[in-house]
Each structure stands twice: as C-alpha cells, then as structure tokens.
Amino acid sequence: MPADGPFLREMRAEDVPAVLEVQQPAAVAGLSDVFPQDRHPFPRDAIGERWLTEVADASTPCYVVLRGRAIAGFAATRADEVLHFGVALDEWGSGLAVAAHDELLVRLRGSGLTRATLRVYAANGRGRRFWEKLGWTDTGERSRASTPPHAELLTYENALL
C-alpha cells in the first residue's frame, strides 16, 4: 500500500520524458491486445507531443502520479472527462493507482463536478476491471478511437458522490 499522499502534482513540460518512460512499458503490456506492437507500436513521439500540448492547455489539467518523489504515473482531465490515467508497470497491484484515482476524484469534486466520464478500450479487460472495481459504470455509449486500428471505446461514468 502506498504511503500517505499527496500522490498527484501538476505536470510540467520537463516531466514529459519521465512520463513517457513510465507510460510506454505499461501501455505495451496493458494494451497489446488493442495495439499489436508489430503493426501499431507505441507512438512515443506523438504521445510526447500530445502531452506537451495538453500541459500547455489550461483547460486540460495534467498530473504526474508520484511514488515518493519519483514519477510513477500520469493523469489528465478535461471538463468532466478523465482523458489519461495510468501507473508504471511495476506499480500494478501496489495500490498506487487506487490512491491516485481517489485523489483525482477529490480534485474533480472540488471543481464542482457531480459526474465524471472516461473512455476505455473494449478489449482492455484489465482496465475495465480496474474502473469497475472503483465504482465506474459502463453507460452503453460506444465510439471508435481516432487512431488505427480504430478500436472500440466504451464510455464509463462515475457519480462523484
């Protein structure tokens, strides 16, 4: 179980390389059913550029997840949507993701929201189980990712009570 938080701090542009070091192995491990690496390798440069754009955008709060002083994950929101969320592969099962999730919900509630949404790949069984365990529910809304292979996305919601 993680030590007492806070577990989130605002992400800065200079954090992006460390975030990518955490994000890439976890994405490859967790999403290889969605993005077979032989056909759709992790787009490190594009993801890095996206992070830099989002960090500079005041309407997209971006956070690093901390394990002590080390960057061990990431999160980003826009309005009522959780855009990105993940922790380092070696943190899976440690409780850090749950602690960071809980702190993120406190921040969303603090901004006056009463409901939050996110989208998760239909083929990401581990991710779906994580969100469902934490009280998120499938709304039945379906969409497709904008990038190949245009995998199906499920919309989940959480009543921020």
RAPECOR-V907408 format. One line per field, one symbol per residue. ss: DSSP state (a for helix, b for strand, c for the rest). psi: psi as a letter, one per 20 degrees, with the letter a starting at -180 (. if undefined). burial: I if it has 9 or more other C-alpha atoms within 8 Angstrom, else O. A space follows every 10 residues. Layout:
ss->???
psi->???
burial->???
//
This chain:
ss->cccccccbbb ccaaaaaaaa aaaaaaaaaa accccccccc cccaaaaaaa aaaaaacccc cbbbbbbccb bbbbbbbbcc bbbbbbbcaa accccaaaaa aaaaaaaaaa ccccbbbbbb bcccaaaaaa aaacccbbbb bbbbcccccc cbbbbbbbbc c
psi->pqrqaqiqqp qqhiigghgh hggghggggh jhhgnphhhm qpmggggggg ggghhiohjn pqqqpqnciq pjaqqqqpcj pogqprrqgi ipiiiggggg gghghggggh jjqiqqrrpq phjmgggghg ghhjjqqpii pqaqqiqqkl qppppqqpom .
burial->OIOOOOIIIO IOIOIIOOII OIIIIIIIOI IIOIIIIOOI OOOOOOIIOO IIOIIOOOOI IIIIIIIOOO IIIIIIIIOI IIIOIIIIIO IIOOIIIOII OOIIIOOIIO OOIOIIIIII IIOIOOIIOO IIOOOIIIOO OOOOIOOOOO IIIIIIIIOI O
//
